[in-house]
Amino acid sequence: MVSGAVRQLFYPLRHRSARILPLLLSEVPSNLSVPFPSVREAQIALGSLSPDSEPRRGGICKTLSVQGCTLQGRWVAHEARILRVSVGSFLDNLSLVLETMDRFGPPSTS
């Protein structure tokens, strides 16, 4: 819920562009970088975590990629609460992936 004071502050902006107000008030971005010992391990983690799409449509956008030996995650949510839940779930799944990779050892090169 947007307070009256915030509405008054952004009222002129809202009439210039109807898109500015929602972007300023509701999008919460977050970035996360997870380094891995090798490119292969980062790609394995990406492959394991990518199939998990966000269950709620329209509330959050998650993008995962690999840059070098680093797994990059970017979230943009409409509410901080949704962002917290999504990132928390991602970290739980990442922890499981890391434990599994540790248990089975480094990937073979063949």
Phi, psi and omega per residue, in radians:
M1 nan 2.309 -3.119
V2 -1.630 2.259 -3.124
S3 -1.266 2.793 3.139
G4 -1.080 -0.649 -3.136
A5 -1.133 -0.693 3.121
V6 -1.194 -0.681 3.094
R7 -1.050 -0.768 -3.139
Q8 -1.139 -0.681 -3.129
L9 -1.103 -0.733 -3.079
F10 -1.729 0.075 -3.104
Y11 -0.980 -0.796 3.108
P12 -1.106 -0.647 3.120
L13 -1.122 -0.642 -3.080
R14 -1.092 -0.625 -3.127
H15 -1.372 -0.444 3.068
R16 -1.250 -0.731 3.125
S17 -2.627 2.057 -3.104
A18 -1.138 -0.280 -3.116
R19 -1.499 -0.365 -3.050
I20 -1.144 -0.837 -3.062
L21 -1.013 -0.875 3.121
P22 -1.085 -0.629 -3.135
L23 -1.175 -0.720 -3.117
L24 -1.209 -0.611 -3.005
L25 -1.701 -0.391 -2.951
S26 -2.136 -0.285 -3.118
E27 -1.555 2.207 -3.123
V28 -2.062 1.851 -3.132
P29 -1.561 2.734 3.065
S30 -2.670 2.456 3.099
N31 -2.175 2.575 3.131
L32 -2.493 2.300 3.083
S33 -2.075 2.240 -3.131
V34 -2.114 1.897 -3.140
P35 -1.345 2.535 3.088
F36 -2.191 2.770 3.128
P37 -1.136 -0.467 -3.112
S38 -2.532 2.830 3.080
V39 -1.084 -0.717 -3.116
R40 -1.027 -0.762 3.138
E41 -1.170 -0.654 3.081
A42 -1.109 -0.699 3.122
Q43 -1.183 -0.653 3.091
I44 -1.106 -0.779 3.112
A45 -1.077 -0.751 3.109
L46 -1.053 -0.802 3.129
G47 -1.095 -0.580 3.135
S48 -1.345 -0.559 -3.054
L49 -1.657 -0.373 -3.079
S50 -1.124 -0.651 -3.101
P51 -1.097 -0.301 -3.104
D52 -1.403 1.682 3.097
S53 -1.470 2.833 -3.141
E54 -1.317 2.290 -3.083
P55 -1.225 -0.530 -3.095
R56 -1.660 2.114 -3.130
R57 -1.474 2.409 3.057
G58 1.521 -0.271 -3.094
G59 -1.652 -0.356 -3.067
I60 -2.726 2.627 3.065
C61 -2.253 2.177 -3.130
K62 -2.066 2.318 3.098
T63 -2.240 2.223 3.094
L64 -2.051 2.484 3.098
S65 -2.695 2.918 3.073
V66 -2.046 2.270 3.045
Q67 -2.212 1.841 -3.046
G68 1.154 -2.234 3.127
C69 -1.649 0.271 -3.035
T70 -2.043 2.288 3.005
L71 -1.510 2.158 -3.124
Q72 -1.875 2.309 3.061
G73 -2.162 2.420 3.086
R74 -2.363 2.265 3.103
W75 -2.131 2.519 2.952
V76 -2.355 2.088 -3.082
A77 -2.150 2.781 3.098
H78 -1.496 -0.304 3.136
E79 -2.455 2.502 3.126
A80 -1.071 -0.600 -3.131
R81 -1.103 -0.754 3.127
I82 -1.142 -0.706 3.102
L83 -1.066 -0.798 -3.135
R84 -1.044 -0.769 -3.133
V85 -1.145 -0.764 -3.112
S86 -1.152 -0.803 3.138
V87 -1.167 -0.682 3.095
G88 -1.073 -0.751 3.096
S89 -1.122 -0.740 3.099
F90 -1.050 -0.771 -3.132
L91 -1.141 -0.642 3.059
D92 -1.081 -0.813 3.128
N93 -1.162 -0.677 3.095
L94 -1.093 -0.710 3.106
S95 -1.050 -0.743 3.104
L96 -1.117 -0.738 3.119
V97 -1.093 -0.772 -3.130
L98 -1.135 -0.723 3.101
E99 -1.096 -0.726 3.131
T100 -1.134 -0.781 3.125
M101 -1.098 -0.670 3.126
D102 -1.175 -0.689 -3.112
R103 -1.149 -0.711 -3.097
F104 -1.600 -0.117 3.099
G105 1.491 3.092 -3.108
P106 -1.139 2.644 -3.123
P107 -1.170 2.605 3.102
S108 -1.309 2.697 -3.104
T109 -1.531 -0.122 -3.110
S110 -1.429 nan nan
